[in-house]
């Protein structure tokens, strides 16, 4: 779309902006009416302008003061250290030589008891999570992303939308959303641990925990919480902080760095 805008209007920034502000993205789910959103909300960017770090989120540009960047780094570290997921929940390391895509990593859990893979299952424009894990007391709704970079914005938006929709579903007592999730998972021939649709819905009476799981994209697998300055994306830091705060308005949220091999 950006290439098309430049081909159509050249270097006329005003016309490009007007054009892009009018572009809509339609998301189709089966035969239902498409969901509509502005194309500009899908654009994130990080640049240095006149020596100052800036980023674009939700159509707004932010100029980052040095003190604010340092504070963001400190807050991101606190979130990662204060709310860790037990390593036993996601026990499979991520070997990028063998597992190239996030979807392939998620499917590694498909045959394990206590795990249900819900990756790519989208109901009414909402993806509940990538991996469901449950034990006697808790149900973990795990969202997975490779890299602690600007793509974290997409992941954190996904988590917050999911938490809001799940809260609405459980508060209303109308479980149609969860029924659709279950049937779509079954339709993809994924393992549901022998659970019926009612058993599946019953899982959500457990303590609900959202999980933001990411891996390092750096050459060396450095712990993000101990090397936050080496992970230079301010969008990633900002998104982590805001997501942690917003999701806790609905459910507990933990973080986890998937080890690489």
Secondary structure, 3 states (H helix, E strand, C coil): CHHHHHHHHCCCHHHHHHHHHCCEEEECCCCCCCEEEEHHHHCCEEEEECCEEEEEECCEEEECCHHHHHHHHHHHHHHHHHCECCCCCCCCCECCCCCCCHHHHHHCCCCCCCEEECCCCEECCEECCCEEEECCCEEEEEEEEECCCCCHHHHHHHHHHHHHHHHHHHHHCCCHHHHHHHHHHHHCCCCCCCCCHHHHHHHHHCEEEEEEEEECCCCCCCCHHHCHHHCCCHHHHHHHHHHHHHHCCCCEEEEEEECEC
